[in-house]
Amino acid sequence: MEIQTRLIKKTSKTPKVCTNCNLKIDAGIVYHLEEGVDAHVHSLIARKFCSNCYAKYGEKKLLSGEK
């Protein structure tokens, strides 16, 4: 079963790592977090993307896993 997801804009409270480019997202920086549309996506598997990757690739490409 595949879960439909979308990206929401969040501000990092703790350092994180971008799932796409592996660069550090420092605390206080805006990033995009994957969340389920109709179902819960656990925080341990939800992907996190920096704003640079989001601007460069867009939501559709990031969620599909394309580069």
URKA-V178780 format. One record per residue. RES is the residue in one letter. NEAR is the number of other C-alpha atoms within 12 Angstrom. D_CENTER is the distance of its C-alpha to the mean C-alpha in Angstrom with 2 decimals. Layout:
# URKA-V178780
res=RES near=NEAR d_center=D_CENTER
res=RES near=NEAR d_center=D_CENTER
This chain:
# URKA-V178780
res=M near=4 d_center=20.51
res=E near=11 d_center=17.22
res=I near=16 d_center=14.93
res=Q near=17 d_center=13.80
res=T near=24 d_center=10.23
res=R near=27 d_center=8.72
res=L near=28 d_center=6.05
res=I near=23 d_center=7.67
res=K near=19 d_center=8.52
res=K near=22 d_center=9.31
res=T near=21 d_center=11.59
res=S near=23 d_center=11.36
res=K near=13 d_center=14.55
res=T near=15 d_center=14.56
res=P near=18 d_center=13.57
res=K near=28 d_center=10.38
res=V near=25 d_center=9.68
res=C near=28 d_center=7.28
res=T near=26 d_center=7.03
res=N near=29 d_center=8.59
res=C near=22 d_center=11.24
res=N near=15 d_center=11.70
res=L near=18 d_center=12.56
res=K near=23 d_center=12.78
res=I near=29 d_center=11.05
res=D near=18 d_center=14.21
res=A near=16 d_center=15.02
res=G near=14 d_center=15.46
res=I near=22 d_center=12.96
res=V near=26 d_center=10.64
res=Y near=34 d_center=6.87
res=H near=33 d_center=4.27
res=L near=34 d_center=3.55
res=E near=34 d_center=4.67
res=E near=25 d_center=8.39
res=G near=21 d_center=11.59
res=V near=14 d_center=13.92
res=D near=11 d_center=17.05
res=A near=14 d_center=16.24
res=H near=17 d_center=14.55
res=V near=20 d_center=11.69
res=H near=14 d_center=12.68
res=S near=12 d_center=10.69
res=L near=12 d_center=11.87
res=I near=14 d_center=10.31
res=A near=24 d_center=7.02
res=R near=31 d_center=4.37
res=K near=38 d_center=2.78
res=F near=40 d_center=3.71
res=C near=38 d_center=7.13
res=S near=32 d_center=9.13
res=N near=23 d_center=11.41
res=C near=28 d_center=9.40
res=Y near=28 d_center=8.34
res=A near=15 d_center=12.09
res=K near=16 d_center=13.38
res=Y near=20 d_center=11.97
res=G near=22 d_center=10.84
res=E near=29 d_center=8.82
res=K near=19 d_center=11.46
res=K near=18 d_center=11.59
res=L near=30 d_center=8.02
res=L near=29 d_center=8.24
res=S near=18 d_center=11.80
res=G near=15 d_center=11.38
res=E near=12 d_center=13.84
res=K near=16 d_center=14.43
